[in-house]
Amino acid sequence: MPTLLSEEFIRARLREVGGDLHSDGYAEVDLALDAKIRCAAVLVPLMHHDGEWHLLYTRRTERVESHKGQVSFPGGACDQGETTPEQTALREAHEEIGVAPQDVRVLGQLNNMITITHFRVTPVVGIIPWPYVFRVENAEVARVFTIPLHWLAESRNRWEFPFPDRKRALIAYHPYDGELLWGATARMTVDFVNLLGY
């Protein structure tokens, strides 16, 4: 575990994996190679609460088109005219939970992930102030909650299920406060805590 998990440390680690703020954005997506792949981004929201870092998650409603009832980071597909993952992640966080883009200190990006639903997702890590008054889009978001980073970093709090035909295992966390974190969001979470040296 890193001795000092400061904002500067997190920013430096993200820069080391190439997730810095001066990426080529969505220009990196070569849709000619696979016309089914769409660009998307999520905000990985960090906040400091009770003397420690937490990650913020949402649970989707049962009324959304896909991933009903699943735990996720705020995010979604890029809109026409958006040229960077930061634009998409900040817009989606504003639409889904009312976080104003100017309130987010973007630190960098994690590596992209291609999902089984044919999205190329860029996780954008940013710090939001805490406490914060959220304006939840009730049609999309059923709940907003946080999980301490130290709990997420503990390998005993999650399972990994290998798939013979896939390079990486499926990850599912033990329930936390009644919520089940698994799949792509759990993978992004583990990638983040591993990057930080937990």
MDTraj code that builds the backbone (N, CA, C; nanometers):
import mdtraj as md
import numpy as np

residues = "MET PRO THR LEU LEU SER GLU GLU PHE ILE ARG ALA ARG LEU ARG GLU VAL GLY GLY ASP LEU HIS SER ASP GLY TYR ALA GLU VAL ASP LEU ALA LEU ASP ALA LYS ILE ARG CYS ALA ALA VAL LEU VAL PRO LEU MET HIS HIS ASP GLY GLU TRP HIS LEU LEU TYR THR ARG ARG THR GLU ARG VAL GLU SER HIS LYS GLY GLN VAL SER PHE PRO GLY GLY ALA CYS ASP GLN GLY GLU THR THR PRO GLU GLN THR ALA LEU ARG GLU ALA HIS GLU GLU ILE GLY VAL ALA PRO GLN ASP VAL ARG VAL LEU GLY GLN LEU ASN ASN MET ILE THR ILE THR HIS PHE ARG VAL THR PRO VAL VAL GLY ILE ILE PRO TRP PRO TYR VAL PHE ARG VAL GLU ASN ALA GLU VAL ALA ARG VAL PHE THR ILE PRO LEU HIS TRP LEU ALA GLU SER ARG ASN ARG TRP GLU PHE PRO PHE PRO ASP ARG LYS ARG ALA LEU ILE ALA TYR HIS PRO TYR ASP GLY GLU LEU LEU TRP GLY ALA THR ALA ARG MET THR VAL ASP PHE VAL ASN LEU LEU GLY TYR".split()
xyz = np.array([
    [0.0846, -0.1179, 0.0000],
    [0.0000, 0.0000, 0.0000],
    [0.0891, 0.1242, 0.0000],
    [0.0576, 0.2244, -0.0839],
    [0.1403, 0.3442, -0.0859],
    [0.1334, 0.4169, 0.0477],
    [0.2448, 0.4756, 0.0872],
    [0.2483, 0.5429, 0.2167],
    [0.1694, 0.6730, 0.2143],
    [0.1681, 0.7442, 0.1024],
    [0.0971, 0.8706, 0.0940],
    [0.0151, 0.8726, -0.0335],
    [-0.1135, 0.8600, -0.0199],
    [-0.2023, 0.8565, -0.1358],
    [-0.2579, 0.9970, -0.1568],
    [-0.1720, 1.0838, -0.2065],
    [-0.2107, 1.2229, -0.2288],
    [-0.2653, 1.2390, -0.3702],
    [-0.3268, 1.3532, -0.3932],
    [-0.3751, 1.3850, -0.5268],
    [-0.2594, 1.3853, -0.6268],
    [-0.1450, 1.4381, -0.5864],
    [-0.0282, 1.4427, -0.6746],
    [0.0220, 1.3024, -0.7083],
    [0.0196, 1.2120, -0.6089],
    [0.0620, 1.0737, -0.6310],
    [-0.0310, 1.0057, -0.7325],
    [-0.1615, 1.0234, -0.7143],
    [-0.2588, 0.9605, -0.8051],
    [-0.2405, 1.0132, -0.9467],
    [-0.2257, 1.1447, -0.9594],
    [-0.2051, 1.2055, -1.0918],
    [-0.0791, 1.1502, -1.1587],
    [0.0292, 1.1371, -1.0816],
    [0.1556, 1.0857, -1.1363],
    [0.1410, 0.9416, -1.1821],
    [0.0725, 0.8588, -1.1056],
    [0.0541, 0.7180, -1.1444],
    [-0.0293, 0.7076, -1.2722],
    [-0.1324, 0.7902, -1.2844],
    [-0.2137, 0.7887, -1.4059],
    [-0.1304, 0.8321, -1.5260],
    [-0.0432, 0.9275, -1.5068],
    [0.0422, 0.9739, -1.6158],
    [0.1359, 0.8624, -1.6623],
    [0.1813, 0.7801, -1.5689],
    [0.2735, 0.6710, -1.6023],
    [0.2108, 0.5670, -1.6936],
    [0.0795, 0.5471, -1.6830],
    [0.0154, 0.4486, -1.7721],
    [-0.0329, 0.5123, -1.9015],
    [0.0037, 0.6385, -1.9208],
    [-0.0328, 0.7041, -2.0462],
    [-0.1679, 0.7694, -2.0419],
    [-0.2319, 0.7709, -1.9242],
    [-0.3640, 0.8307, -1.9156],
    [-0.3562, 0.9773, -1.8804],
    [-0.2769, 1.0523, -1.9541],
    [-0.2683, 1.1924, -1.9159],
    [-0.3710, 1.2745, -1.9928],
    [-0.3831, 1.3988, -1.9584],
    [-0.4935, 1.4799, -2.0092],
    [-0.4752, 1.5224, -2.1538],
    [-0.3612, 1.4918, -2.2134],
    [-0.3349, 1.5365, -2.3495],
    [-0.3419, 1.4183, -2.4456],
    [-0.4389, 1.3318, -2.4258],
    [-0.4547, 1.2165, -2.5143],
    [-0.5089, 1.2637, -2.6487],
    [-0.5091, 1.1736, -2.7440],
    [-0.5671, 1.2044, -2.8741],
    [-0.7184, 1.1893, -2.8721],
    [-0.7737, 1.1592, -2.7552],
    [-0.9178, 1.1494, -2.7432],
    [-0.9757, 1.0394, -2.8291],
    [-1.0905, 1.0666, -2.8866],
    [-1.1590, 0.9648, -2.9638],
    [-1.0957, 0.9414, -3.1003],
    [-0.9968, 1.0228, -3.1365],
    [-0.9275, 1.0001, -3.2632],
    [-0.8577, 0.8650, -3.2644],
    [-0.8316, 0.8089, -3.1452],
    [-0.7637, 0.6793, -3.1371],
    [-0.8536, 0.5642, -3.1825],
    [-0.9838, 0.5860, -3.1863],
    [-1.0761, 0.4794, -3.2240],
    [-1.0798, 0.4683, -3.3757],
    [-1.0391, 0.3532, -3.4266],
    [-1.0431, 0.3305, -3.5704],
    [-1.1677, 0.2502, -3.6021],
    [-1.2758, 0.3215, -3.6316],
    [-1.4024, 0.2532, -3.6559],
    [-1.4002, 0.1726, -3.7852],
    [-1.3039, 0.1996, -3.8713],
    [-1.2941, 0.1208, -3.9938],
    [-1.2589, -0.0240, -3.9626],
    [-1.1895, -0.0462, -3.8499],
    [-1.1509, -0.1826, -3.8138],
    [-1.2701, -0.2629, -3.7644],
    [-1.3619, -0.1974, -3.6949],
    [-1.4798, -0.2659, -3.6442],
    [-1.5897, -0.1628, -3.6268],
    [-1.6787, -0.1586, -3.7238],
    [-1.7821, -0.0552, -3.7250],
    [-1.8763, -0.0650, -3.6053],
    [-1.8737, -0.1783, -3.5340],
    [-1.9646, -0.1945, -3.4207],
    [-1.9137, -0.1261, -3.2945],
    [-1.7841, -0.0956, -3.2886],
    [-1.7276, -0.0376, -3.1668],
    [-1.7631, 0.1102, -3.1585],
    [-1.8190, 0.1506, -3.0430],
    [-1.8553, 0.2909, -3.0204],
    [-1.7728, 0.3454, -2.9053],
    [-1.7455, 0.4750, -2.9119],
    [-1.6696, 0.5390, -2.8046],
    [-1.7610, 0.5668, -2.6854],
    [-1.7041, 0.5552, -2.5673],
    [-1.7767, 0.5830, -2.4434],
    [-1.6749, 0.6212, -2.3370],
    [-1.7243, 0.6816, -2.2309],
    [-1.6365, 0.7190, -2.1191],
    [-1.7169, 0.7166, -1.9904],
    [-1.6471, 0.6913, -1.8812],
    [-1.7085, 0.6988, -1.7487],
    [-1.6222, 0.7883, -1.6615],
    [-1.6852, 0.8511, -1.5628],
    [-1.6114, 0.9242, -1.4618],
    [-1.5896, 0.8307, -1.3445],
    [-1.4644, 0.8172, -1.3022],
    [-1.4292, 0.7413, -1.1825],
    [-1.4134, 0.8456, -1.0717],
    [-1.5219, 0.8716, -0.9954],
    [-1.5198, 0.9843, -0.9029],
    [-1.4570, 0.9476, -0.7686],
    [-1.3531, 1.0207, -0.7346],
    [-1.2851, 1.0070, -0.6063],
    [-1.3304, 1.1187, -0.5139],
    [-1.3470, 1.0869, -0.3853],
    [-1.3691, 1.1928, -0.2874],
    [-1.3034, 1.1538, -0.1564],
    [-1.2676, 1.2554, -0.0788],
    [-1.2031, 1.2321, 0.0506],
    [-1.3086, 1.2501, 0.1579],
    [-1.3321, 1.1420, 0.2368],
    [-1.4404, 1.1416, 0.3348],
    [-1.3934, 1.0666, 0.4592],
    [-1.4152, 1.1254, 0.5760],
    [-1.3740, 1.0632, 0.7027],
    [-1.2266, 1.0233, 0.7023],
    [-1.1427, 1.1084, 0.6438],
    [-0.9993, 1.0849, 0.6475],
    [-0.9473, 0.9821, 0.5494],
    [-1.0301, 0.9373, 0.4551],
    [-0.9825, 0.8396, 0.3567],
    [-1.0511, 0.8596, 0.2227],
    [-0.9898, 0.8043, 0.1181],
    [-1.0468, 0.8129, -0.0164],
    [-1.1591, 0.7121, -0.0348],
    [-1.2605, 0.7545, -0.1071],
    [-1.3719, 0.6687, -0.1472],
    [-1.3906, 0.6821, -0.2979],
    [-1.4472, 0.5785, -0.3591],
    [-1.4960, 0.5886, -0.4962],
    [-1.6476, 0.5969, -0.4916],
    [-1.7024, 0.6760, -0.5818],
    [-1.8479, 0.6922, -0.5897],
    [-1.9028, 0.6069, -0.7036],
    [-2.0141, 0.5412, -0.6757],
    [-2.0815, 0.4560, -0.7743],
    [-2.2289, 0.4932, -0.7807],
    [-2.2931, 0.4481, -0.8871],
    [-2.4386, 0.4576, -0.8972],
    [-2.4944, 0.3172, -0.9196],
    [-2.6187, 0.2996, -0.8795],
    [-2.6904, 0.1784, -0.9205],
    [-2.7972, 0.2209, -1.0196],
    [-2.7961, 0.1575, -1.1359],
    [-2.8899, 0.1925, -1.2422],
    [-3.0301, 0.1429, -1.2077],
    [-3.1300, 0.2108, -1.2597],
    [-3.2677, 0.1703, -1.2349],
    [-3.3025, 0.0482, -1.3198],
    [-3.4204, -0.0047, -1.2978],
    [-3.4700, -0.1156, -1.3787],
    [-3.5355, -0.0657, -1.5071],
    [-3.5416, 0.0671, -1.5233],
    [-3.6100, 0.1248, -1.6401],
    [-3.5146, 0.1587, -1.7550],
    [-3.3839, 0.1514, -1.7303],
    [-3.2896, 0.1865, -1.8369],
    [-3.2863, 0.0762, -1.9426],
    [-3.2343, 0.1132, -2.0593],
    [-3.2347, 0.0194, -2.1716],
    [-3.1420, -0.0989, -2.1499],
    [-3.0247, -0.0738, -2.0911],
    [-2.9276, -0.1821, -2.0726],
    [-2.8679, -0.1756, -1.9331],
    [-2.8121, -0.2885, -1.8897],
    [-2.7460, -0.2988, -1.7586],
    [-2.8398, -0.2599, -1.6435],
    [-2.9622, -0.3066, -1.6519],
    [-3.0635, -0.2747, -1.5508],
    [-3.0187, -0.3185, -1.4114],
    [-3.0313, -0.2289, -1.3161],
    [-3.0034, -0.2612, -1.1777],
    [-2.8572, -0.2819, -1.1429],
    [-2.7676, -0.2565, -1.2362],
    [-2.6256, -0.2829, -1.2118],
    [-2.5557, -0.1613, -1.1520],
    [-2.4497, -0.1893, -1.0771],
    [-2.3651, -0.0849, -1.0213],
    [-2.2680, -0.0385, -1.1301],
    [-2.2518, 0.0931, -1.1407],
    [-2.1642, 0.1462, -1.2448],
    [-2.1078, 0.2807, -1.2019],
    [-2.0103, 0.3283, -1.2769],
    [-1.9667, 0.4656, -1.2660],
    [-2.0576, 0.5504, -1.3547],
    [-2.0733, 0.6796, -1.3247],
    [-2.1488, 0.7654, -1.4167],
    [-2.0799, 0.7679, -1.5521],
    [-2.1561, 0.7502, -1.6596],
    [-2.0939, 0.7522, -1.7913],
    [-2.1863, 0.6998, -1.8979],
    [-2.1347, 0.6971, -2.0198],
    [-2.2134, 0.6481, -2.1318],
    [-2.1426, 0.6740, -2.2634],
    [-2.2178, 0.6575, -2.3705],
    [-2.1627, 0.6729, -2.5054],
    [-2.1352, 0.8192, -2.5359],
    [-2.0366, 0.8412, -2.6232],
    [-2.0043, 0.9784, -2.6625],
    [-2.1134, 1.0337, -2.7539],
    [-2.1355, 1.1634, -2.7411],
    [-2.2307, 1.2339, -2.8272],
    [-2.1579, 1.2891, -2.9478],
    [-2.2342, 1.3153, -3.0527],
    [-2.1764, 1.3769, -3.1717],
    [-2.1150, 1.5115, -3.1332],
    [-1.9942, 1.5349, -3.1796],
    [-1.9266, 1.6603, -3.1500],
    [-1.8304, 1.6518, -3.0336],
    [-1.8417, 1.5478, -2.9522],
    [-1.7474, 1.5312, -2.8415],
    [-1.6186, 1.4700, -2.8961],
    [-1.5064, 1.5289, -2.8588],
    [-1.3785, 1.4849, -2.9141],
    [-1.2869, 1.4219, -2.8112],
    [-1.3218, 1.4302, -2.6824],
    [-1.2370, 1.3706, -2.5791],
    [-1.3221, 1.2924, -2.4797],
    [-1.2631, 1.1908, -2.4166],
    [-1.3349, 1.1169, -2.3125],
    [-1.3745, 1.2063, -2.1950],
    [-1.2928, 1.3073, -2.1645],
    [-1.3263, 1.3978, -2.0535],
    [-1.4603, 1.4662, -2.0781],
    [-1.4840, 1.5114, -2.2008],
    [-1.6109, 1.5770, -2.2329],
    [-1.7276, 1.4828, -2.2055],
    [-1.7149, 1.3598, -2.2507],
    [-1.8237, 1.2624, -2.2337],
    [-1.8452, 1.2302, -2.0868],
    [-1.7380, 1.2010, -2.0154],
    [-1.7494, 1.1618, -1.8749],
    [-1.8109, 1.2730, -1.7906],
    [-1.7677, 1.3961, -1.8125],
    [-1.8203, 1.5076, -1.7343],
    [-1.9657, 1.5375, -1.7701],
    [-2.0003, 1.5296, -1.8987],
    [-2.1402, 1.5502, -1.9381],
    [-2.2298, 1.4453, -1.8758],
    [-2.1887, 1.3188, -1.8835],
    [-2.2710, 1.2111, -1.8305],
    [-2.2872, 1.2225, -1.6783],
    [-2.1794, 1.2577, -1.6076],
    [-2.1891, 1.2738, -1.4622],
    [-2.2844, 1.3874, -1.4261],
    [-2.2829, 1.4922, -1.5075],
    [-2.3746, 1.6038, -1.4845],
    [-2.5184, 1.5612, -1.5100],
    [-2.5408, 1.4892, -1.6201],
    [-2.6769, 1.4456, -1.6542],
    [-2.7308, 1.3438, -1.5548],
    [-2.6474, 1.2502, -1.5108],
    [-2.6958, 1.1394, -1.4278],
    [-2.7078, 1.1746, -1.2803],
    [-2.6097, 1.2478, -1.2261],
    [-2.6123, 1.2731, -1.0817],
    [-2.5932, 1.4203, -1.0452],
    [-2.5902, 1.5086, -1.1452],
    [-2.5882, 1.6510, -1.1177],
    [-2.4555, 1.7079, -1.0732],
    [-2.3445, 1.6386, -1.1008],
    [-2.2124, 1.6923, -1.0668],
    [-2.1728, 1.7924, -1.1753],
    [-2.1527, 1.9172, -1.1365],
    [-2.1156, 2.0206, -1.2330],
    [-1.9734, 1.9961, -1.2828],
    [-1.9516, 2.0034, -1.4145],
    [-1.8175, 1.9784, -1.4685],
    [-1.7086, 2.0622, -1.4026],
    [-1.7389, 2.1863, -1.3675],
    [-1.6372, 2.2730, -1.3066],
    [-1.6021, 2.2305, -1.1639],
    [-1.6807, 2.1400, -1.1061],
    [-1.6525, 2.0911, -0.9707],
    [-1.5601, 1.9695, -0.9702],
    [-1.5263, 1.9188, -1.0874],
    [-1.4438, 1.7979, -1.0977],
    [-1.3000, 1.8371, -1.1330],
    [-1.2046, 1.7902, -1.0534],
    [-1.0624, 1.8063, -1.0852],
    [-1.0165, 1.6779, -1.1543],
    [-1.0073, 1.6820, -1.2847],
    [-0.9692, 1.5632, -1.3612],
    [-0.8206, 1.5374, -1.3419],
    [-0.7872, 1.4126, -1.3046],
    [-0.6483, 1.3748, -1.2770],
    [-0.5829, 1.2996, -1.3918],
    [-0.6626, 1.2291, -1.4727],
    [-0.6066, 1.1505, -1.5820],
    [-0.7006, 1.0383, -1.6206],
    [-0.6473, 0.9434, -1.6951],
    [-0.7285, 0.8333, -1.7469],
    [-0.6639, 0.6998, -1.7143],
    [-0.7489, 0.5988, -1.7001],
    [-0.7039, 0.4604, -1.6965],
    [-0.6998, 0.4081, -1.8395],
    [-0.6462, 0.2890, -1.8564],
    [-0.6436, 0.2287, -1.9891],
    [-0.7851, 0.2019, -2.0379],
    [-0.8023, 0.2106, -2.1690],
    [-0.9320, 0.1850, -2.2305],
    [-0.9720, 0.0388, -2.2138],
    [-1.1020, 0.0163, -2.2217],
    [-1.1546, -0.1197, -2.2105],
    [-1.2597, -0.1411, -2.3195],
    [-1.2472, -0.2506, -2.3910],
    [-1.3505, -0.2890, -2.4868],
    [-1.4483, -0.3809, -2.4144],
    [-1.5752, -0.3436, -2.4131],
    [-1.6752, -0.4236, -2.3412],
    [-1.7402, -0.5243, -2.4361],
    [-1.8082, -0.6214, -2.3768],
    [-1.8762, -0.7225, -2.4578],
    [-1.9948, -0.6627, -2.5328],
    [-2.0345, -0.5415, -2.4956],
    [-2.1431, -0.4728, -2.5656],
    [-2.0888, -0.3790, -2.6742],
    [-1.9602, -0.3965, -2.7101],
    [-1.8969, -0.3259, -2.8226],
    [-1.8783, -0.1768, -2.7978],
    [-1.8425, -0.1421, -2.6770],
    [-1.8030, -0.0052, -2.6462],
    [-1.6552, -0.0036, -2.6097],
    [-1.5883, 0.1002, -2.6526],
    [-1.4507, 0.1256, -2.6107],
    [-1.4589, 0.2337, -2.5040],
    [-1.4477, 0.1921, -2.3784],
    [-1.4734, 0.2806, -2.2652],
    [-1.3420, 0.3353, -2.2106],
    [-1.3371, 0.4666, -2.1941],
    [-1.2226, 0.5316, -2.1308],
    [-1.2629, 0.5760, -1.9914],
    [-1.2015, 0.5199, -1.8852],
    [-1.2295, 0.5658, -1.7495],
    [-1.1493, 0.6926, -1.7187],
    [-1.2191, 0.7994, -1.6849],
    [-1.1593, 0.9291, -1.6532],
    [-1.1659, 0.9481, -1.5017],
    [-1.0511, 0.9614, -1.4387],
    [-1.0453, 0.9737, -1.2927],
    [-1.0498, 1.1209, -1.2542],
    [-1.1406, 1.1544, -1.1626],
    [-1.1512, 1.2926, -1.1181],
    [-1.1942, 1.3005, -0.9730],
    [-1.1529, 1.4064, -0.9063],
    [-1.1902, 1.4291, -0.7665],
    [-1.3105, 1.5222, -0.7622],
    [-1.4115, 1.4833, -0.6831],
    [-1.5253, 1.5713, -0.6621],
    [-1.5270, 1.6148, -0.5155],
    [-1.5787, 1.7331, -0.4884],
    [-1.5819, 1.7794, -0.3494],
    [-1.6769, 1.6955, -0.2660],
    [-1.6501, 1.6918, -0.1366],
    [-1.7352, 1.6156, -0.0446],
    [-1.7501, 1.6923, 0.0847],
    [-1.8711, 1.7082, 0.1376],
    [-1.9985, 1.6570, 0.0866],
    [-2.0443, 1.7311, -0.0387],
    [-2.1377, 1.6701, -0.1085],
    [-2.1869, 1.7267, -0.2336],
    [-2.3370, 1.7005, -0.2437],
    [-2.4086, 1.7977, -0.2958],
    [-2.5527, 1.7814, -0.3164],
    [-2.5748, 1.7288, -0.4585],
    [-2.6176, 1.6042, -0.4696],
    [-2.6403, 1.5427, -0.5997],
    [-2.7831, 1.5707, -0.6479],
    [-2.7970, 1.5885, -0.7774],
    [-2.9286, 1.5981, -0.8419],
    [-2.9406, 1.4748, -0.9321],
    [-3.0091, 1.3736, -0.8798],
    [-3.0113, 1.2426, -0.9450],
    [-3.1192, 1.2388, -1.0524],
    [-3.0825, 1.1882, -1.1689],
    [-3.1776, 1.1634, -1.2770],
    [-3.2480, 1.0310, -1.2452],
    [-3.3683, 1.0410, -1.1883],
    [-3.4356, 0.9233, -1.1338],
    [-3.4741, 0.8180, -1.2371],
    [-3.4836, 0.8553, -1.3619],
    [-3.5140, 0.7558, -1.4648],
    [-3.3961, 0.6626, -1.4896],
    [-3.2738, 0.7116, -1.4615],
    [-3.1539, 0.6323, -1.4878],
    [-3.0868, 0.5783, -1.3631],
    [-3.0885, 0.6562, -1.2552],
    [-3.0099, 0.6240, -1.1372],
    [-3.1006, 0.5988, -1.0173],
    [-3.0860, 0.4794, -0.9581],
    [-3.1658, 0.4437, -0.8411],
    [-3.0975, 0.4854, -0.7108],
    [-2.9637, 0.4882, -0.7103],
    [-2.8912, 0.5184, -0.5875],
    [-2.7508, 0.5680, -0.6193],
    [-2.7014, 0.6589, -0.5354],
    [-2.5618, 0.7040, -0.5392],
    [-2.5000, 0.6653, -0.4058],
    [-2.3813, 0.6025, -0.4092],
    [-2.3180, 0.5589, -0.2851],
    [-2.1668, 0.5541, -0.3044],
    [-2.0945, 0.5418, -0.1939],
    [-1.9483, 0.5350, -0.2012],
    [-1.8982, 0.4086, -0.1323],
    [-1.7781, 0.3669, -0.1725],
    [-1.7093, 0.2537, -0.1098],
    [-1.5662, 0.2994, -0.0807],
    [-1.5160, 0.2740, 0.0407],
    [-1.3779, 0.3144, 0.0722],
    [-1.2766, 0.2442, -0.0175],
    [-1.1770, 0.3195, -0.0590],
    [-1.0746, 0.2655, -0.1481],
    [-0.9984, 0.1501, -0.0830],
    [-0.9722, 0.1595, 0.0473],
    [-0.8968, 0.0523, 0.1139],
    [-0.9760, -0.0778, 0.1117],
    [-1.1101, -0.0718, 0.1219],
    [-1.1930, -0.1923, 0.1153],
    [-1.1885, -0.2519, -0.0261],
    [-1.1972, -0.1657, -0.1258],
    [-1.1922, -0.2116, -0.2645],
    [-1.0586, -0.2751, -0.2993],
    [-0.9512, -0.2299, -0.2321],
    [-0.8174, -0.2808, -0.2608],
    [-0.7911, -0.4179, -0.2004],
    [-0.8693, -0.4574, -0.1011],
    [-0.8490, -0.5863, -0.0337],
    [-0.8940, -0.7007, -0.1235],
    [-0.8006, -0.7853, -0.1656],
    [-0.8355, -0.8946, -0.2566],
    [-0.9336, -0.9938, -0.1939],
    [-0.9345, -1.0033, -0.0605],
    [-1.0288, -1.0956, 0.0045],
    [-1.1739, -1.0502, -0.0092],
    [-1.1951, -0.9267, -0.0539],
    [-1.3305, -0.8742, -0.0699],
    [-1.3874, -0.8978, -0.2092],
    [-1.3166, -0.9760, -0.2906],
    [-1.3669, -1.0006, -0.4260],
    [-1.3302, -1.1414, -0.4725],
    [-1.4047, -1.1851, -0.5725],
    [-1.3770, -1.3119, -0.6395],
    [-1.3298, -1.2818, -0.7810],
    [-1.2508, -1.3745, -0.8361],
    [-1.2137, -1.3665, -0.9770],
    [-1.2453, -1.5008, -1.0411],
    [-1.3216, -1.4965, -1.1499],
    [-1.3652, -1.6173, -1.2186],
    [-1.3005, -1.6214, -1.3563],
    [-1.2041, -1.7120, -1.3770],
    [-1.1376, -1.7161, -1.5089],
    [-1.2311, -1.7697, -1.6169],
    [-1.2144, -1.7162, -1.7374],
    [-1.2853, -1.7648, -1.8549],
    [-1.1830, -1.8206, -1.9512],
    [-1.1998, -1.9442, -1.9978],
    [-1.1003, -2.0039, -2.0878],
    [-1.0816, -1.9260, -2.2173],
    [-1.1896, -1.8627, -2.2674],
    [-1.1816, -1.7950, -2.3968],
    [-1.1546, -1.6454, -2.3845],
    [-1.1250, -1.5976, -2.2634],
    [-1.0970, -1.4553, -2.2451],
    [-0.9626, -1.4363, -2.1770],
    [-0.8999, -1.3208, -2.2052],
    [-0.7687, -1.2924, -2.1476],
    [-0.7772, -1.2608, -1.9993],
    [-0.8884, -1.1999, -1.9560],
    [-0.8995, -1.1543, -1.8176],
    [-1.0202, -1.2185, -1.7507],
    [-1.0066, -1.2382, -1.6210],
    [-1.1134, -1.3018, -1.5435],
    [-1.2276, -1.2040, -1.5170],
    [-1.3463, -1.2590, -1.4937],
    [-1.4593, -1.1807, -1.4464],
    [-1.4366, -1.1516, -1.2984],
    [-1.4592, -1.0288, -1.2570],
    [-1.4426, -0.9895, -1.1174],
    [-1.5774, -0.9556, -1.0579],
    [-1.6008, -1.0047, -0.9365],
    [-1.7210, -0.9693, -0.8606],
    [-1.6809, -0.9467, -0.7157],
    [-1.7217, -0.8345, -0.6611],
    [-1.6939, -0.8041, -0.5214],
    [-1.8004, -0.8653, -0.4313],
    [-1.7624, -0.8903, -0.3066],
    [-1.8617, -0.9238, -0.2052],
    [-1.9562, -0.8041, -0.1911],
    [-2.0802, -0.8262, -0.1518],
    [-2.1715, -0.7118, -0.1351],
    [-2.1177, -0.6117, -0.0329],
    [-2.1360, -0.4844, -0.0645],
    [-2.0990, -0.3762, 0.0270],
    [-2.2209, -0.2857, 0.0420],
    [-2.2679, -0.2692, 0.1642],
    [-2.3870, -0.1872, 0.1901],
    [-2.5026, -0.2289, 0.0991],
    [-2.5142, -0.3597, 0.0774],
    [-2.6229, -0.4125, -0.0033],
    [-2.6040, -0.4028, -0.1530],
    [-2.4878, -0.3546, -0.1980],
    [-2.4647, -0.3349, -0.3416],
    [-2.3622, -0.4347, -0.3930],
    [-2.3835, -0.4829, -0.5150],
    [-2.2962, -0.5824, -0.5761],
    [-2.2229, -0.5201, -0.6943],
    [-2.0932, -0.5089, -0.6816],
    [-2.0068, -0.4503, -0.7839],
    [-1.9405, -0.5636, -0.8611],
    [-1.9626, -0.5680, -0.9924],
    [-1.9054, -0.6760, -1.0716],
    [-1.8874, -0.6292, -1.2165],
    [-1.8319, -0.7162, -1.2991],
    [-1.8193, -0.6904, -1.4424],
    [-1.7192, -0.5821, -1.4766],
    [-1.7514, -0.5027, -1.5803],
    [-1.6584, -0.4023, -1.6315],
    [-1.6251, -0.2973, -1.5258],
    [-1.7240, -0.2575, -1.4454],
    [-1.6984, -0.1558, -1.3424],
    [-1.6048, -0.2108, -1.2357],
    [-1.6221, -0.3365, -1.1988],
    [-1.5309, -0.3989, -1.1027],
    [-1.3904, -0.4094, -1.1614],
    [-1.3795, -0.4413, -1.2892],
    [-1.2483, -0.4503, -1.3539],
    [-1.1793, -0.3140, -1.3537],
    [-1.2516, -0.2076, -1.3859],
    [-1.1932, -0.0734, -1.3821],
    [-1.1479, -0.0383, -1.2403],
    [-1.2281, -0.0782, -1.1418],
    [-1.1939, -0.0512, -1.0020],
    [-1.0641, -0.1219, -0.9643],
    [-1.0524, -0.2487, -0.9994],
    [-0.9314, -0.3255, -0.9668],
    [-0.8110, -0.2695, -1.0417],
    [-0.8299, -0.2315, -1.1670],
    [-0.7204, -0.1696, -1.2420],
    [-0.6717, -0.0436, -1.1706],
    [-0.7652, 0.0339, -1.1166],
    [-0.7296, 0.1578, -1.0488],
    [-0.6544, 0.1311, -0.9183],
    [-0.7062, 0.0415, -0.8346],
    [-0.6374, 0.0156, -0.7072],
    [-0.5022, -0.0501, -0.7307],
    [-0.4923, -0.1335, -0.8334],
    [-0.3615, -0.1932, -0.8656],
    [-0.2627, -0.0866, -0.9115],
    [-0.3115, 0.0069, -0.9920],
    [-0.2262, 0.1162, -1.0382],
    [-0.1696, 0.1961, -0.9217],
    [-0.2495, 0.2117, -0.8159],
    [-0.2071, 0.2895, -0.7012],
    [-0.1121, 0.2122, -0.6087],
    [-0.0940, 0.0839, -0.6367],
    [0.0025, 0.0060, -0.5617],
    [-0.0519, -0.0614, -0.4380],
    [-0.1824, -0.0795, -0.4332],
    [-0.2433, -0.1503, -0.3194],
    [-0.2129, -0.2994, -0.3300],
])
top = md.Topology()
chain = top.add_chain()
for i, resn in enumerate(residues, 1):
    res = top.add_residue(resn, chain, resSeq=i)
    for name in ("N", "CA", "C"):
        top.add_atom(name, md.element.get_by_symbol(name[0]), res)
traj = md.Trajectory(xyz[None], top)
